[in-house]
Amino acid sequence: VELNLRDTVFSVARRWDAFWFPVGPPHALAVFRIFFGLFWLTRWISLGHVKILFSEDGLYFPAFPAPQSGIHDFESFIGALTASPSLLQAWTLYLITAALLLFIIVGAFSRIALLSFFLADIYYYYLYFHLHGTSFDRLLLIITFVLFLSPCGAVLSADSWWAKRRGIKPPLRCSLWCQRILCVQVAFLYFGTGIHKLTSEAWKNGDNLAASFYGDYATRLGFWIARLNVPPGVFDVLTIFIVLFELSMVILLFHKRWQKWGFLCGSLFHLANSSILWIPEFLVIIPSYILFIDPDIVRRFIEDHFESNTEEGGVLKAETTRETLA
Amino acid sequence: MGRLQKLAAYLLILGFLYANIDGMLLSWHIRFTPTAWNRGYLSNFFYMYGVFLEVHRTNREYVAFGSTARLGEIPRAPTSGMMDLNLRQYYPQSHGESNQRLSFAGYLNRPSCCNVEYDKLAFYIKRLHNIDKPQQQVQGVYIYVLYWPASSQGYYARVDEAEVEFLGWN
């Protein structure tokens, strides 16, 4: 019995370790980095009302006031950081942030760019985004931080191109614990939201869903659907489907056979969500699905479609085949 | 991966799991938080699961009105002599996002918003308006919110039934 217990403990520990520290090529992370950067750049351009949003000449409501007597904690530090940004300062920071996003997309100085963007995002969070109190702003901060720790700039990037020119080969396999964290965060997002809806009074029937079609966030399409006078029972059933979908995504996303259905349902859900409601920010979840796919499959796909015609691609492919066989 | 790196990664993973589970438990108002975590900027950081917490039954619109002279008494509702300053032009986002910002719902460490914020907002609007339109200078700016029943026929379908609430001025 003692031996069995020890074996069980070791087995669980091994599985835990294998789950959190998979080893593989970082191509999926790199693809996600590019989409994440593009998503942010689009959002950033839409926030181009620099004077009104980000300067003291506009609607200036920082989260913490400027400290009266020096910096002694996080709040006073942020207060000092966000104290009275002039219009020139606001424009300079805005343009630097846009440049950082371009660096992230092309993968130039990826880690430095991601860390700088993370710090910039913290600054903007406490200067402006905090006023919304929305979950996606916090989610985007978490993703940025995890991407900074990850090897997402090691391939499909200007960094890897420069490294190749200097004779340094891109890493074929590395620890993907950051990729796993991102996957778990996405799974938590679905599961937590499903659990919340399951237990919330507001989601006990379809009323909340029906009202969201003509609420504050509703788009024209939302209002058009609302005017169709769909029977309330349809929203009751839809609510049940949404809760079941959100709860089951945890299994669907991680299960190799079923995950394509998870990707399809999730994509449809987010596309429908952002067409009916003015909340396009959650569209960033769709490209994150690539992180759930076996990293070797992603790498092979990229090599077959984008790198096979080059000499470097051929070498990389040969090495991949050798490694896979080994 | 070196041992130290792995240890750091483990600590980060455990912290990440803890924060997410703590965020999920918040849905039931259950918390197991150490004091260090229980700060305004940290405590709710991973709470991202509560969406559309209430059934939407009321529409609202924040408005700003200006007067060319200082008024002796603050009008509790916009009057015919006041100028609509089109507050929406300073909030280029969608209705939902603008209303969220204007309600100061996410203002950290300030769970219930107070008129001080609206007084400040009135000051900013006055400054922006007087710079943009120097020929139509205003001396006083008053912020109100209109509430009316939501309707599937359109956002403003029942705006005629709106009730007005005064929020702040400068």
Interface residues (C-beta under 8 A of the other chain):
Chain A: W20 F21 H49 I52 D57 G58 L59 Y60 F61 A63 F64 F74 E75 I78 Y126 H130 L131 H132 G133 T134 S135 F136 R138 L139 I142 L149 S175 W177 I181 V184 Q185 F188 L189 F191 G192 T193 I195 H196 K197 T199 S200 A202 W203 D207 N208 A211 S212 F213 Y214 G215 D216 Y217 A218 F223 A226 R227 N229 L277 W278 I279
Chain B: M1 K6 A9 Y10 L12 I13 F16 L17 N20 G23 M24 S27 W28 R39 G40 Y41 F45 F46 Y47 M48 Y49 G50 V51 F52 L53 E54 V55 H56 R57 N59 R60 Y90 P92 S94 H95 G96 E97 N99 Q100 R101 F104 A105 G106 Y107 L108 N109 E117 K120 L121 Y124 I125 R127 L128 A150 S151 S152 Q153 G154 Y155
